[in-house]
Amino acid sequence: MSKSDVKIIHRKNKLKAKAGGEGGKSGYIDPNAVARGQASIEKQEENYADEVEIILTKIDSAWDDLKSELDDPKKEKQNLSTLHNYANNIKDIAKTFNYELMSYFGESLRDFCEKLNARNPVHQVIVKAHIDVMWAAFKTNIKGEGSKEAEELKVILNKAIEKHSKI
């Protein structure tokens, strides 16, 4: 094959052009586009409570499924992955709308799922503590991490982790 047999076609990168990075320019994002995006996020915040309640209910269900199907390694792995994903979803949604406490608990549960042995009763207590404080934060609509109530919930979770990690 000679050089003349090869034809190089340069396509326009539409995504790069939209982001303002076409032609060697550094990425410029139109402030109006940013404002429209932020307004869209703020509009979605009214759905936060409904979304979190749905995901917390799914976390409860995934946890129940995980505990009840420990005899099937394939289902156990699948249920653990589901629990991990829902915890991560809670973290992401909460972070998006500045619900720092719920994001903290979601991230903590997600990270714990990575070392979770669902057959271990100690681990079961720790997961249940996570789920309980998440529901408590949701029902009391605690947004930030600095309030007295937020600190109390974090202390409850940390005590459960400390107490049962020593066993």
C-alpha positions in Angstrom: 0.0 0.0 0.0 1.5 3.3 -1.0 1.0 6.7 0.7 -1.4 7.7 -2.0 -3.8 4.9 -1.1 -4.4 6.3 2.4 -6.8 9.1 2.7 -7.1 10.9 6.1 -10.4 12.5 6.8 -10.5 15.2 9.5 -14.0 15.4 11.0 -15.2 18.4 13.0 -15.4 17.6 16.7 -18.8 19.0 17.5 -18.6 18.5 21.2 -15.2 20.2 21.4 -16.7 23.1 19.4 -19.6 23.4 21.7 -17.2 23.6 24.7 -15.2 26.3 23.0 -12.1 24.2 22.6 -12.0 24.1 18.8 -9.0 25.4 16.9 -6.5 25.2 19.7 -8.5 27.6 22.0 -8.6 26.7 25.7 -12.1 25.5 26.8 -14.4 28.5 27.1 -17.9 27.9 28.4 -20.5 30.5 27.8 -21.6 31.9 31.2 -25.2 31.8 29.9 -24.9 28.1 29.3 -23.6 27.7 32.9 -26.5 29.7 34.2 -29.0 27.6 32.3 -27.4 24.4 33.6 -27.5 25.7 37.2 -31.1 26.7 36.8 -31.9 23.3 35.6 -30.2 21.7 38.6 -32.0 24.0 41.0 -35.3 23.2 39.4 -34.6 19.5 40.0 -34.0 20.1 43.7 -37.8 20.0 44.3 -37.6 16.3 43.4 -34.8 15.6 45.9 -36.9 14.3 48.7 -38.9 11.9 46.4 -35.7 10.6 44.8 -33.9 10.0 48.1 -36.9 8.3 49.6 -37.1 6.0 46.6 -33.4 5.2 46.8 -33.5 4.7 50.6 -36.3 2.2 50.1 -34.3 0.4 47.5 -31.3 0.4 49.9 -33.6 -1.3 52.5 -34.7 -3.8 49.9 -31.2 -4.5 48.6 -30.0 -5.0 52.2 -32.8 -7.4 52.9 -32.1 -9.3 49.6 -28.4 -9.5 50.5 -29.0 -11.0 53.9 -31.6 -13.5 52.7 -29.6 -14.8 49.7 -26.2 -15.4 51.3 -26.3 -19.1 50.3 -26.0 -18.1 46.6 -22.6 -16.5 45.9 -23.8 -15.1 42.6 -26.9 -13.4 44.1 -24.8 -12.3 47.1 -22.3 -10.5 44.8 -25.1 -9.0 42.7 -27.0 -7.8 45.8 -23.8 -6.3 47.3 -23.2 -4.5 44.0 -26.7 -3.2 44.1 -26.4 -1.9 47.6 -23.0 -0.3 46.7 -24.6 1.4 43.7 -27.6 2.8 45.6 -25.3 4.1 48.4 -23.3 5.8 45.7 -26.5 7.2 44.1 -27.5 8.7 47.4 -24.1 10.3 47.8 -24.2 11.8 44.3 -27.8 13.2 44.6 -27.2 14.6 48.0 -23.9 16.2 47.0 -25.6 17.8 43.9 -28.1 19.5 46.1 -25.7 20.3 49.0 -27.2 17.8 51.5 -23.8 17.3 53.0 -24.8 14.9 55.8 -26.7 12.5 53.5 -23.8 12.6 51.1 -21.4 11.8 54.0 -23.5 8.8 55.0 -24.0 7.6 51.4 -20.2 7.7 50.8 -19.5 6.0 54.1 -21.9 3.1 53.3 -20.6 2.9 49.7 -17.0 2.6 51.0 -18.0 0.1 53.7 -19.7 -2.1 51.0 -16.2 -2.5 49.4 -15.1 -4.5 52.4 -18.4 -5.8 53.6 -18.8 -9.5 54.5 -22.6 -9.8 54.8 -22.2 -13.1 56.8 -20.4 -11.2 59.5 -22.9 -10.1 62.2 -20.6 -7.1 63.1 -20.8 -5.9 59.5 -24.5 -6.4 59.5 -24.8 -4.0 62.5 -22.6 -1.4 60.8 -24.7 -1.5 57.6 -27.9 -1.3 59.6 -26.5 1.7 61.5 -25.7 3.4 58.2 -29.2 2.8 56.9 -30.8 4.0 60.2 -28.9 7.3 60.2 -29.6 7.9 56.6 -33.4 7.5 57.2 -33.1 9.8 60.3 -31.3 12.5 58.3 -33.9 12.2 55.6 -36.9 12.3 57.9 -35.6 15.3 59.8 -34.4 17.0 56.6 -30.9 17.8 57.8 -29.0 19.4 55.0 -25.6 20.4 56.4 -23.1 18.6 58.7 -22.7 21.4 61.2 -25.9 21.3 63.2 -26.2 19.6 66.6 -28.6 17.0 65.1 -26.1 16.2 62.3 -23.3 15.8 64.7 -25.4 13.5 66.9 -26.2 11.3 63.9 -22.5 11.1 62.9 -21.6 10.2 66.5 -24.2 7.4 66.5 -22.8 6.0 63.3 -19.2 6.3 64.4 -19.9 4.7 67.8 -21.6 1.8 66.1 -18.6 1.4 63.8 -16.1 1.7 66.7 -18.0 -0.6 69.0 -18.5 -3.3 66.5 -15.2 -3.1 64.8 -13.4 -4.1 68.1 -15.3 -7.3 68.3 
